[in-house]
Amino acid sequence: MIRIRQQAEGFSLSFKDRQLFSHSRGNPALSVGRGQGRYSSVRGHFRVADEVRERIRCRDFRVLEESAGRAVVAFADLARLEFTEEQGRLVCRIAGLDPVFNRLWLELHAEADEAIYGCGEQYSRLNLRGCRLPIWSQEQGVGRGLDPITLVAQMSSGSGGHWYSSYFPMALFLSSRNWYCYCDTPGYSEFDFRDRRRHRLAFWQIPGKLVFDVGESAPALVGALSGFMGRQPPLPGWTQKGMWLGVQGGPEVIRAKLERALQAGVNVTALWVQDWVGRRLTSFGSQLMWNWRYDAERYPGLPELIEELHGRGIRFLGYINPFLAVERELYREASARGYCVRNQAGGDLMVTITDFPAAMIDLTNPAAREWIKGIIRENMLGIGLDGWMADYGEYLPPGAVLHSGESWERVHNSYPVLWAQANREAVAEAGREGDVVFFMRAGYHGSTRLSPAFWAGDQLVSWSINDGLATVIPAGISLGLQGGAHFHSDLGGFTTVAWVRRSKELFLRWAELAAFTPQMRSHEGNRPQRNWQFDSDRETLEFLARMTRVFDGLEAYRRQALQEYQANGLAPIRHPYLHYESDPRLHKLKYQYLLGRDLLVAPVISPRRRYRYVYLPEDRWTHLWSGKPCKPGWQRVAAPLGAPPVFFREGSPFEGDFAALRRL
């Protein structure tokens, strides 16, 4: 129900008894204007600035229509906000706006004590109250803070990140007052939650609409939001049985690594072999040859090897991205057919990734989409691949010329969605839906309904609070609040630069975390020889084997949580406030989470630490490893290696499964 209350100098608008707008001549809710964006990019990192040429604050207003299901407010002769109730949601459309205006600023009502979540996947800050951040897909970045490694990365390659840098932004947010706002806009936008009374949204493309909804509870709101954005397709059953072991180096090397893992008791359900297409050595380390067919020199007889692994019950996963190696035949074919993104001069646009150029497939071209789908069907699914990392998507650079005729600025955020769509359609057309899984790092609106799984991207192989192990926890929580349920991270991290090396302890602690996520997959990193690996010593092998047994011991519980997501939209990785809404202290926490309804997980995120302080909300909790009951509130919990702080709710139907983990 829409309700407008008019005062002498302004009005307020509520929906389902939740105030969303407040306007007055002194504090107008709407401004329009003109601006020119300035963009530059280096290796997927963007600098963005706006030259605002005009901004008009729309102070005068008239309520033209007012009913329970529709309201229209005119702001002088500049624009109208048309509010309608559609399918139980409030939809706001901007009408009557002169096309000369390409900027819009909108202010929404805020309460001083509300928490704000959303804006896509967030690695550094979970509750965004007090923050201003861009909604723009880009590389996560190295370091991401005021620390030496960020400075080194920025000075050497322009790859230093910011706290807000995200592969997977979304122009939406949700409030602890149980309402959400989704903004249908393709371009750059900026959300500002620093004011105690106003949430300020700035758009560089006029939104097609804004959608609001109000929930009776936090779980109901999150479920409604995931239903609106689109839930991920169910994961294949095999993804819940053992880990995906990241290996590379050719048939004999991966066979040897697999045997070492199996002999140590590691439960391996799949090998993830990213170098199936060949290797390229760069200044960044060991990268791949982006020519999407198997490298017969590095992997002779790969189809037969995959068949051999299938005979042993082990799946085979590969790698692909939307770039093409300019040295190889697939690029020459795509270029001859006009399937690559063009530059302003009409040639193929070359994107520098680390220290080599690559062409980018123009996914706005229907023929190019069909071509890459055919490559996936024939060169990947056709030789037996069971899934792959569908990497990148966030690189579309300034000045790119597209087949569709759209400006690159309008397509940039949506390019990852086009990439997800191509992968999803290729799988469906091959008749492999429900059996094949691909996982992505980049996304935007629509990604959740297309991609079966997401991973957290490229973290440092370190304890960095800005770009290491800790950051994947708020990443998983934030994505779960916005409909992304099937989430995992590179076990051990990915990026080795300068003095940063993966230690044994970091690998072990990351394995603990991975055992309590929906998928468990390792990565050797960009410089494998400099990092501690799963088979670097016997103790690590045995530790990983035990963590895979923990992962397997939670299979029935995870399946129930995944089914719950399909039914009501609550992701397996959950912010604790969803089930304990009356506890405001939970909004200050970002490094502990609920896995399903009944497990509270607080991974150890610091080196040489054998305890952790954990906050338990009001409930009856039992420490998983000791079986001892724990009181609510802050607890100093012992956390030896192999026993991260994990608690279960008394009365859970899975208490027997949880107790069995103590005997592993």
DOBAMI-994921 format. One line per 3 residues: number of its first residue (from 1); their letters; for each residue y, z, x of C-alpha. Coordinates in Angstrom, 1 decimal, padded with zeros to 4 digits, always signed. Layout:
% DOBAMI-994921
NUM	a	Y Z X | ...
***
This chain:
% DOBAMI-994921
1	mir	+000.0 +000.0 +000.0 | +003.4 -001.1 +001.3 | +006.3 +001.3 +000.8
4	irq	+010.0 +000.8 +001.8 | +012.5 +003.6 +001.7 | +016.1 +002.6 +002.0
7	qae	+018.9 +004.7 +003.3 | +022.6 +004.0 +003.5 | +022.4 +002.5 +007.0
10	gfs	+018.8 +001.4 +007.2 | +015.2 +001.5 +005.9 | +011.7 +002.6 +006.9
13	lsf	+008.4 +000.9 +006.0 | +005.1 +002.5 +005.6 | +001.6 +001.2 +005.1
16	kdr	-001.2 +003.4 +003.7 | +001.2 +006.3 +004.1 | +001.7 +005.7 +007.8
19	qlf	+005.3 +004.9 +008.9 | +005.4 +001.8 +011.1 | +009.0 +000.6 +011.0
22	shs	+012.3 +002.3 +011.0 | +015.6 +000.3 +011.2 | +019.2 +001.2 +011.2
25	rgn	+022.4 -000.5 +012.2 | +022.6 +001.8 +015.3 | +018.9 +001.3 +016.2
28	pal	+017.9 -002.1 +014.9 | +014.1 -002.9 +014.8 | +014.6 -006.6 +015.4
31	svg	+016.4 -008.7 +018.0 | +016.2 -012.4 +018.7 | +017.4 -014.5 +021.6
34	rgq	+016.8 -017.1 +024.2 | +015.4 -016.9 +027.7 | +013.9 -018.7 +030.5
37	gry	+010.8 -017.3 +032.2 | +010.5 -017.5 +036.0 | +006.9 -017.5 +037.4
40	ssv	+005.3 -017.7 +040.8 | +001.7 -017.1 +041.7 | -000.3 -016.5 +044.9
43	rgh	-004.1 -016.4 +044.6 | -004.1 -015.4 +041.0 | -001.3 -012.8 +041.4
46	frv	+001.9 -013.4 +039.4 | +005.5 -012.5 +039.8 | +007.3 -012.9 +036.5
49	ade	+010.9 -012.5 +035.6 | +013.0 -013.4 +032.6 | +016.5 -014.9 +032.5
52	vre	+017.8 -013.7 +029.2 | +020.5 -016.1 +028.1 | +021.2 -014.5 +024.7
55	rir	+020.1 -011.5 +022.8 | +021.3 -010.8 +019.2 | +020.5 -007.4 +017.7
58	crd	+019.8 -007.9 +014.0 | +021.7 -005.0 +012.5 | +022.5 -006.1 +009.0
61	frv	+019.6 -006.3 +006.5 | +018.7 -006.8 +002.9 | +015.4 -006.0 +001.1
64	lee	+014.6 -009.2 -000.8 | +011.3 -008.2 -002.2 | +009.5 -004.9 -002.6
67	sag	+006.1 -004.2 -004.2 | +002.9 -002.5 -003.3 | +001.4 -005.7 -001.8
70	rav	+004.5 -007.6 -000.5 | +007.9 -006.9 +001.0 | +010.5 -009.1 +002.5
73	vaf	+013.4 -008.0 +004.6 | +016.2 -010.4 +005.7 | +018.2 -009.7 +008.8
76	adl	+021.6 -011.4 +008.3 | +020.9 -015.1 +008.4 | +018.8 -014.9 +011.6
79	arl	+015.3 -014.1 +010.5 | +013.1 -012.5 +007.8 | +010.2 -010.1 +008.2
82	eft	+007.6 -010.9 +005.5 | +005.0 -008.1 +005.0 | +001.9 -008.8 +002.9
85	eeq	-001.3 -006.8 +002.4 | -004.2 -009.1 +003.3 | -007.9 -007.9 +003.3
88	grl	-006.7 -004.3 +003.5 | -004.4 -004.9 +006.5 | -000.7 -005.3 +006.8
91	vcr	+000.4 -008.7 +008.1 | +003.9 -009.2 +009.3 | +005.2 -012.8 +009.7
94	iag	+008.5 -013.8 +011.2 | +010.2 -016.5 +009.1 | +013.5 -018.3 +008.9
97	ldp	+014.0 -018.2 +012.6 | +016.1 -021.0 +014.2 | +013.9 -022.9 +016.6
100	vfn	+016.5 -022.4 +019.3 | +015.3 -018.8 +019.7 | +012.3 -018.3 +021.9
103	rlw	+012.5 -014.6 +022.5 | +011.8 -011.8 +020.0 | +012.1 -008.0 +020.5
106	lel	+010.5 -005.7 +017.9 | +010.7 -001.9 +017.7 | +008.1 +000.2 +015.9
109	hae	+008.2 +003.7 +014.8 | +006.7 +006.3 +017.2 | +006.0 +010.0 +017.1
112	ade	+006.7 +012.1 +020.1 | +003.2 +013.6 +020.4 | +001.1 +010.5 +019.8
115	aiy	-001.2 +008.9 +022.5 | -001.3 +005.2 +022.9 | -004.3 +003.1 +024.1
118	gcg	-005.0 -000.6 +024.5 | -003.2 -003.5 +026.0 | -006.6 -004.7 +027.2
121	eqy	-008.7 -003.4 +030.0 | -006.8 -000.7 +032.0 | -007.9 +000.6 +035.4
124	srl	-005.3 +003.2 +036.3 | -003.9 +004.7 +033.1 | -005.7 +005.2 +029.9
127	nlr	-003.2 +006.9 +027.7 | -000.2 +004.5 +028.0 | +002.4 +006.8 +026.6
130	gcr	+005.3 +006.8 +029.0 | +004.4 +003.4 +030.4 | +005.8 -000.1 +030.3
133	lpi	+003.4 -003.0 +031.1 | +003.1 -006.8 +030.9 | +000.4 -008.5 +028.8
136	wsq	-000.6 -011.2 +031.3 | -004.0 -012.2 +032.7 | -004.1 -012.0 +036.5
139	eqg	-006.1 -010.8 +039.4 | -006.6 -007.1 +039.4 | -005.3 -007.0 +043.0
142	vgr	-006.2 -005.0 +046.1 | -005.1 -001.4 +046.4 | -003.0 -001.4 +043.2
145	gld	-000.8 +001.5 +044.3 | +001.7 +002.9 +046.9 | -000.9 +003.1 +049.7
148	pit	-001.4 +001.4 +053.0 | -004.2 -000.9 +051.8 | -002.0 -002.4 +049.1
151	lva	+000.7 -003.1 +051.7 | -001.8 -004.7 +054.1 | -003.2 -006.9 +051.3
154	qms	+000.3 -007.9 +050.1 | +001.6 -008.8 +053.5 | -001.5 -010.6 +054.7
157	sgs	-002.4 -012.7 +051.6 | -000.1 -011.7 +048.7 | -003.0 -010.0 +047.0
160	ggh	-001.8 -006.5 +046.6 | -002.0 -005.4 +043.0 | -000.1 -003.1 +040.6
163	wys	-001.3 -000.3 +038.4 | -001.1 -002.6 +035.4 | -002.7 -005.7 +036.8
166	syf	-005.6 -006.7 +034.6 | -008.0 -009.6 +034.3 | -008.3 -008.8 +030.6
169	pma	-005.0 -008.0 +028.8 | -004.6 -008.0 +025.1 | -001.4 -007.9 +023.0
172	lfl	-002.6 -005.0 +020.9 | -002.5 -001.2 +021.0 | -003.8 +001.7 +018.9
175	ssr	-002.3 +005.1 +018.3 | -003.8 +008.5 +018.0 | -002.1 +008.6 +014.6
178	nwy	-004.9 +006.2 +013.7 | -003.1 +002.9 +013.3 | -003.2 -000.2 +015.4
181	cyc	-001.0 -003.2 +016.0 | -002.3 -006.7 +017.0 | +000.2 -009.3 +018.0
184	dtp	-000.8 -013.0 +017.6 | +001.0 -014.4 +020.6 | -000.3 -016.8 +023.3
187	gys	+002.4 -016.2 +025.9 | +003.7 -013.4 +028.1 | +004.7 -010.2 +026.4
190	efd	+005.7 -006.7 +027.5 | +005.0 -003.5 +025.7 | +007.1 -000.4 +026.4
193	frd	+005.9 +003.1 +025.3 | +008.4 +005.2 +027.2 | +010.7 +006.2 +024.3
196	rrr	+009.7 +009.2 +022.2 | +010.7 +007.6 +018.9 | +010.3 +003.8 +019.4
199	hrl	+007.6 +001.5 +020.8 | +009.4 -001.6 +022.1 | +007.6 -004.9 +022.1
202	afw	+009.1 -008.0 +023.8 | +007.7 -011.5 +023.3 | +008.4 -014.7 +025.2
205	qip	+006.6 -016.8 +022.6 | +007.4 -016.0 +018.9 | +004.3 -014.4 +017.5
208	gkl	+002.5 -016.2 +014.7 | +002.0 -012.8 +013.1 | +001.5 -009.1 +013.7
211	vfd	-001.4 -007.3 +012.1 | -001.5 -003.6 +011.4 | -004.2 -001.3 +010.0
214	vge	-004.6 +002.4 +009.4 | -007.8 +004.3 +009.6 | -008.9 +007.5 +007.9
217	sap	-010.2 +008.6 +011.3 | -010.3 +007.5 +014.9 | -013.9 +006.1 +014.7
220	alv	-013.0 +004.3 +011.5 | -009.9 +002.7 +013.1 | -011.8 +001.6 +016.3
223	gal	-014.5 +000.2 +014.1 | -012.0 -001.7 +012.0 | -010.2 -003.0 +015.1
226	sgf	-013.5 -004.3 +016.7 | -014.4 -005.9 +013.4 | -011.1 -007.7 +013.3
229	mgr	-011.2 -008.8 +016.9 | -014.8 -009.8 +016.8 | -017.8 -007.9 +018.2
232	qpp	-019.9 -009.0 +021.1 | -023.2 -010.7 +020.4 | -026.2 -008.4 +020.8
235	lpg	-027.6 -008.1 +024.3 | -031.0 -009.5 +025.0 | -033.7 -006.7 +025.0
238	wtq	-034.6 -007.3 +028.7 | -031.1 -006.2 +029.8 | -032.1 -002.6 +028.9
241	kgm	-035.2 -002.5 +031.2 | -034.3 -001.8 +034.8 | -031.5 -003.0 +037.0
244	wlg	-030.2 -006.4 +038.0 | -030.5 -006.4 +041.8 | -027.8 -008.3 +043.6
247	vqg	-029.4 -010.2 +046.6 | -028.7 -013.4 +048.5 | -029.6 -015.3 +051.6
250	gpe	-032.4 -017.8 +050.6 | -035.9 -017.6 +049.2 | -037.5 -015.6 +052.0
253	vir	-034.6 -013.1 +052.2 | -034.5 -012.4 +048.5 | -038.3 -012.2 +048.3
256	akl	-038.3 -009.6 +051.1 | -035.5 -007.6 +049.5 | -037.2 -007.6 +046.2
259	era	-040.5 -006.4 +047.7 | -038.7 -003.6 +049.5 | -037.1 -002.5 +046.3
262	lqa	-040.3 -002.7 +044.3 | -042.4 -000.8 +046.9 | -039.8 +002.0 +046.8
265	gvn	-040.1 +002.2 +043.0 | -036.9 +000.5 +042.1 | -037.3 -000.9 +038.6
268	vta	-035.9 -004.5 +038.9 | -035.7 -006.5 +035.7 | -033.6 -009.3 +037.2
271	lwv	-032.4 -010.7 +040.5 | -028.8 -011.7 +040.6 | -028.5 -014.4 +043.2
274	qdw	-024.9 -015.6 +043.4 | -025.4 -017.9 +046.4 | -027.8 -020.2 +044.5
277	vgr	-025.1 -022.9 +044.9 | -024.7 -022.4 +048.6 | -022.3 -020.4 +050.8
280	rlt	-018.8 -020.9 +052.2 | -017.5 -018.7 +055.0 | -013.8 -017.9 +054.7
283	sfg	-011.4 -015.4 +056.1 | -012.2 -013.2 +053.1 | -015.9 -013.1 +053.9
286	sql	-019.0 -014.7 +052.4 | -018.0 -016.8 +049.4 | -019.8 -019.5 +047.4
289	mwn	-019.8 -023.3 +047.4 | -018.4 -024.1 +044.0 | -020.6 -027.1 +043.2
292	wry	-022.6 -026.1 +040.1 | -026.2 -027.2 +041.1 | -028.6 -025.4 +043.3
295	dae	-028.3 -025.8 +047.0 | -031.5 -027.5 +048.1 | -031.0 -026.6 +051.7
298	ryp	-030.3 -022.9 +051.1 | -032.8 -022.6 +048.2 | -035.4 -025.4 +048.5
301	glp	-037.7 -025.4 +045.5 | -035.5 -023.0 +043.5 | -036.9 -024.0 +040.1
304	eli	-040.4 -023.1 +041.4 | -039.1 -019.8 +042.8 | -037.6 -018.9 +039.4
307	eel	-040.9 -019.8 +037.7 | -042.7 -017.5 +040.2 | -040.3 -014.6 +039.4
310	hgr	-040.7 -015.2 +035.7 | -044.5 -014.9 +036.2 | -043.8 -011.4 +037.6
313	gir	-041.6 -010.5 +034.6 | -038.4 -010.7 +036.7 | -035.4 -012.7 +035.4
316	flg	-033.1 -014.9 +037.6 | -029.3 -014.7 +037.3 | -026.8 -017.0 +039.0
319	yin	-023.1 -017.6 +039.2 | -020.5 -020.1 +038.0 | -016.7 -020.3 +037.6
322	pfl	-014.2 -023.0 +036.2 | -013.3 -024.3 +039.7 | -014.8 -027.2 +041.7
325	ave	-015.3 -027.5 +045.4 | -013.2 -030.5 +046.5 | -015.8 -031.4 +049.2
328	rel	-018.6 -032.0 +046.7 | -019.8 -034.5 +044.2 | -019.1 -032.6 +041.0
331	yre	-015.4 -032.5 +041.8 | -015.4 -036.3 +042.6 | -017.1 -036.9 +039.2
334	asa	-014.7 -034.7 +037.3 | -011.6 -036.1 +039.1 | -012.7 -039.7 +038.4
337	rgy	-013.0 -038.9 +034.7 | -009.7 -037.0 +034.4 | -011.3 -033.6 +033.8
340	cvr	-009.2 -031.5 +036.1 | -005.9 -029.7 +035.5 | -003.1 -031.9 +036.8
343	nqa	+000.0 -031.2 +038.8 | +003.6 -032.3 +038.0 | +003.1 -035.5 +040.0
346	ggd	+000.0 -036.5 +038.1 | -002.6 -035.6 +040.7 | -005.3 -033.0 +040.5
349	lmv	-003.8 -029.5 +040.9 | -005.2 -027.6 +043.8 | -005.4 -023.9 +043.5
352	tit	-005.8 -021.8 +046.7 | -008.3 -019.0 +046.1 | -008.5 -017.3 +049.5
355	dfp	-008.0 -019.9 +052.3 | -009.5 -023.0 +050.6 | -008.2 -025.3 +047.8
358	aam	-010.2 -025.9 +044.6 | -009.7 -028.0 +041.5 | -009.6 -026.4 +038.0
361	idl	-011.5 -027.8 +035.0 | -009.1 -028.6 +032.2 | -010.7 -026.8 +029.3
364	tnp	-008.1 -028.1 +026.9 | -009.8 -031.5 +027.3 | -012.7 -031.8 +024.8
367	aar	-014.5 -034.2 +027.1 | -014.2 -031.9 +030.1 | -015.6 -029.0 +028.0
370	ewi	-018.6 -031.1 +027.0 | -019.0 -032.1 +030.6 | -019.1 -028.5 +032.0
373	kgi	-021.4 -027.5 +029.1 | -023.8 -030.2 +030.1 | -023.7 -029.0 +033.7
376	ire	-024.6 -025.5 +032.5 | -027.4 -026.8 +030.2 | -028.9 -029.1 +032.8
379	nml	-028.2 -027.5 +036.2 | -028.6 -023.8 +035.2 | -030.5 -023.3 +032.0
382	gig	-032.5 -026.4 +032.8 | -034.0 -024.9 +036.0 | -034.7 -021.6 +034.3
385	ldg	-031.7 -019.3 +034.8 | -031.6 -016.4 +032.4 | -027.9 -015.7 +032.8
388	wma	-025.0 -015.7 +035.2 | -021.6 -014.3 +036.2 | -019.0 -016.5 +034.5
391	dyg	-016.3 -015.6 +037.0 | -012.5 -016.1 +037.1 | -010.4 -017.6 +034.2
394	eyl	-007.1 -015.8 +035.0 | -005.7 -018.3 +037.6 | -004.0 -021.1 +035.5
397	ppg	-000.8 -021.5 +037.6 | +002.8 -022.3 +036.9 | +003.5 -026.0 +036.5
400	avl	-000.1 -026.9 +035.5 | -000.2 -030.0 +033.3 | -002.9 -030.0 +030.6
403	hsg	-004.7 -032.6 +028.6 | -003.7 -031.0 +025.3 | +000.0 -031.4 +026.0
406	esw	+000.6 -027.6 +025.6 | +002.7 -025.8 +028.2 | +000.7 -024.0 +030.8
409	erv	+002.6 -020.8 +029.8 | +001.1 -020.9 +026.3 | -002.5 -021.6 +027.6
412	hns	-002.5 -019.2 +030.6 | -003.7 -016.1 +028.7 | -006.1 -018.1 +026.5
415	ypv	-007.8 -020.0 +029.3 | -010.4 -017.2 +029.8 | -011.3 -017.5 +026.1
418	lwa	-011.8 -021.3 +026.5 | -014.0 -020.5 +029.5 | -016.1 -018.0 +027.4
421	qan	-016.4 -020.5 +024.6 | -017.7 -023.2 +026.9 | -020.4 -020.8 +028.2
424	rea	-021.3 -019.5 +024.8 | -021.6 -023.0 +023.3 | -023.8 -024.2 +026.2
427	vae	-026.2 -021.4 +025.7 | -026.3 -022.0 +021.9 | -026.8 -025.7 +022.3
430	agr	-029.7 -025.0 +024.6 | -031.3 -022.8 +022.0 | -031.2 -019.7 +024.3
433	egd	-028.9 -017.3 +022.3 | -030.4 -013.9 +022.2 | -032.2 -014.4 +025.5
436	vvf	-029.5 -015.5 +028.0 | -026.6 -013.3 +029.1 | -023.5 -014.2 +030.9
439	fmr	-020.9 -011.7 +032.0 | -017.1 -012.1 +032.5 | -014.2 -010.3 +034.0
442	agy	-011.3 -012.2 +032.5 | -010.4 -012.3 +028.8 | -007.8 -012.3 +026.0
445	hgs	-007.9 -012.4 +022.2 | -011.2 -013.7 +021.1 | -013.2 -012.9 +024.2
448	trl	-015.1 -010.1 +022.6 | -016.7 -012.3 +020.0 | -017.8 -014.9 +022.6
451	spa	-019.0 -013.1 +025.7 | -022.2 -011.1 +025.7 | -021.1 -008.8 +028.5
454	fwa	-018.1 -007.9 +030.7 | -018.0 -006.4 +034.2 | -015.1 -004.5 +035.7
457	gdq	-014.2 -007.2 +038.4 | -013.5 -006.7 +042.1 | -013.0 -003.1 +043.0
460	lvs	-012.6 -001.8 +046.6 | -015.8 -000.4 +048.2 | -014.0 +002.9 +048.4
463	wsi	-013.0 +006.1 +046.7 | -009.5 +004.8 +046.0 | -008.2 +006.4 +042.8
466	ndg	-006.2 +003.1 +042.2 | -008.8 +000.5 +043.1 | -012.2 +002.1 +043.8
469	lat	-015.1 +003.8 +042.0 | -012.8 +005.9 +039.7 | -011.1 +002.9 +038.2
472	vip	-014.1 +001.5 +036.4 | -014.2 +004.6 +034.1 | -010.9 +004.1 +032.3
475	agi	-011.7 +000.3 +032.4 | -014.9 +000.9 +030.4 | -013.3 +003.4 +028.1
478	slg	-010.2 +001.2 +027.3 | -012.3 -001.9 +026.8 | -014.6 +000.0 +024.4
481	lqg	-011.6 +001.1 +022.3 | -010.8 -002.6 +021.8 | -014.1 -004.0 +020.9
484	gah	-015.7 -004.6 +024.4 | -019.0 -002.7 +024.3 | -021.3 -004.3 +026.9
487	fhs	-019.6 -003.2 +030.1 | -020.7 -002.5 +033.6 | -019.4 -002.6 +037.2
490	dlg	-020.5 -003.9 +040.6 | -022.7 -001.0 +041.8 | -021.0 -000.2 +045.1
493	gft	-017.9 -002.2 +044.5 | -017.0 -005.6 +045.9 | -014.0 -005.9 +048.2
496	tva	-014.1 -005.0 +051.9 | -010.8 -005.6 +053.7 | -009.3 -004.2 +056.8
499	wvr	-010.8 -000.7 +057.5 | -012.4 -000.3 +054.1 | -016.2 -000.1 +054.3
502	rsk	-018.8 +001.0 +051.7 | -020.3 +004.2 +052.8 | -023.8 +005.5 +051.9
505	elf	-022.3 +008.3 +049.8 | -020.2 +005.9 +047.8 | -023.2 +003.7 +047.1
508	lrw	-025.2 +006.7 +045.8 | -022.4 +008.0 +043.6 | -021.8 +004.6 +042.2
511	ael	-025.6 +004.3 +041.4 | -025.3 +007.6 +039.5 | -022.5 +006.1 +037.4
514	aaf	-024.3 +002.8 +036.8 | -027.3 +004.6 +035.4 | -025.1 +005.9 +032.5
517	tpq	-023.6 +002.5 +031.5 | -025.0 -000.3 +029.3 | -026.1 -002.4 +032.2
520	mrs	-027.0 -001.6 +035.8 | -026.2 -004.3 +038.5 | -025.6 -004.2 +042.2
523	heg	-023.4 -006.3 +044.5 | -023.7 -006.8 +048.2 | -019.9 -007.3 +048.4
526	nrp	-017.7 -010.0 +050.1 | -018.8 -008.8 +053.6 | -022.4 -007.6 +053.1
529	qrn	-023.0 -007.0 +056.8 | -020.2 -004.4 +056.9 | -021.3 -002.4 +053.9
532	wqf	-024.1 +000.1 +053.1 | -026.7 -001.7 +051.0 | -029.5 -000.6 +048.7
535	dsd	-032.1 -001.0 +051.5 | -030.0 +000.3 +054.4 | -032.4 +003.3 +054.7
538	ret	-035.4 +004.8 +052.9 | -033.4 +007.6 +051.3 | -031.1 +005.1 +049.6
541	lef	-034.0 +003.1 +048.3 | -035.7 +006.2 +046.9 | -032.4 +007.4 +045.4
544	lar	-031.8 +004.0 +043.7 | -035.4 +004.0 +042.4 | -034.7 +007.4 +040.8
547	mtr	-031.5 +006.2 +039.2 | -033.3 +003.2 +037.7 | -035.8 +005.6 +036.2
550	vfd	-032.9 +007.6 +034.7 | -031.5 +004.3 +033.3 | -034.9 +003.4 +031.9
553	gle	-035.3 +006.9 +030.5 | -032.2 +006.4 +028.4 | -033.3 +003.0 +027.0
556	ayr	-034.1 +004.2 +023.5 | -030.8 +006.2 +023.4 | -028.8 +003.2 +024.6
559	rqa	-030.4 +000.9 +022.2 | -029.4 +003.2 +019.3 | -025.8 +003.2 +020.7
562	lqe	-025.8 -000.6 +021.0 | -027.1 -000.9 +017.4 | -024.4 +001.5 +016.3
565	yqa	-021.8 -000.8 +017.9 | -023.1 -003.8 +015.9 | -023.0 -001.7 +012.7
568	ngl	-019.7 +000.2 +013.0 | -017.9 -001.1 +016.1 | -018.1 +002.0 +018.3
571	api	-018.9 +001.0 +021.9 | -021.5 +002.9 +023.9 | -018.8 +004.0 +026.4
574	rhp	-016.4 +006.1 +024.3 | -013.2 +008.1 +024.7 | -014.2 +011.7 +023.8
577	ylh	-011.2 +011.9 +021.4 | -013.0 +009.6 +019.0 | -015.3 +012.4 +018.0
580	yes	-013.0 +015.4 +018.7 | -009.6 +014.3 +017.2 | -008.2 +017.7 +016.8
583	dpr	-008.3 +018.4 +020.6 | -005.1 +017.1 +022.2 | -006.2 +018.0 +025.7
586	lhk	-008.6 +015.0 +025.6 | -005.7 +012.5 +025.7 | -004.9 +013.7 +029.2
589	lky	-008.3 +012.9 +030.6 | -009.5 +009.5 +031.9 | -012.5 +010.1 +034.2
592	qyl	-015.1 +011.4 +031.8 | -016.5 +009.7 +028.8 | -019.1 +009.9 +026.0
595	lgr	-022.1 +007.6 +026.3 | -023.0 +007.2 +022.7 | -022.4 +010.2 +020.5
598	dll	-024.5 +012.7 +022.3 | -024.0 +012.4 +026.1 | -020.9 +013.4 +028.0
601	vap	-020.7 +011.9 +031.5 | -018.3 +013.0 +034.2 | -019.1 +010.9 +037.4
604	vis	-018.2 +012.3 +040.8 | -015.3 +010.2 +042.1 | -014.4 +011.9 +045.4
607	prr	-016.2 +012.0 +048.7 | -018.0 +015.0 +050.1 | -017.7 +016.7 +046.7
610	ryr	-020.7 +018.7 +045.4 | -019.0 +020.0 +042.2 | -016.6 +018.7 +039.6
613	yvy	-014.4 +020.3 +037.0 | -015.3 +019.0 +033.5 | -013.8 +019.6 +030.2
616	lpe	-016.2 +020.1 +027.3 | -014.8 +019.7 +023.8 | -015.7 +022.2 +021.0
619	drw	-019.4 +021.7 +020.4 | -022.8 +023.0 +021.6 | -023.5 +021.4 +025.0
622	thl	-026.4 +021.6 +027.4 | -026.3 +020.7 +031.0 | -028.7 +017.8 +031.4
625	wsg	-030.2 +018.7 +034.8 | -030.6 +022.4 +034.4 | -031.2 +022.7 +030.7
628	kpc	-028.6 +025.6 +030.5 | -026.2 +025.8 +027.6 | -022.5 +025.5 +028.4
631	kpg	-019.5 +026.8 +026.7 | -016.7 +024.5 +025.6 | -013.6 +024.3 +027.8
634	wqr	-013.1 +023.7 +031.5 | -016.2 +024.2 +033.6 | -016.8 +024.0 +037.4
637	vaa	-020.1 +022.1 +037.5 | -022.4 +021.8 +040.5 | -022.9 +018.1 +041.3
640	plg	-025.3 +017.6 +044.1 | -026.3 +014.0 +044.9 | -028.6 +012.7 +042.2
643	app	-027.3 +015.1 +039.6 | -023.8 +014.0 +038.4 | -022.2 +016.2 +035.7
646	vff	-023.9 +015.1 +032.4 | -024.2 +017.1 +029.2 | -025.9 +016.5 +025.9
649	reg	-025.2 +017.8 +022.4 | -027.6 +020.3 +021.1 | -029.4 +019.0 +018.0
652	spf	-029.4 +015.4 +019.2 | -032.5 +013.5 +018.0 | -032.9 +012.3 +021.7
655	egd	-033.1 +015.8 +023.2 | -036.7 +015.1 +024.2 | -035.6 +012.0 +026.1
658	faa	-032.8 +013.9 +027.8 | -035.1 +016.7 +028.8 | -037.6 +014.2 +030.3
661	lrr	-034.9 +013.0 +032.7 | -035.1 +016.4 +034.5 | -038.6 +015.6 +035.6
664	l	-037.9 +012.3 +037.2
***
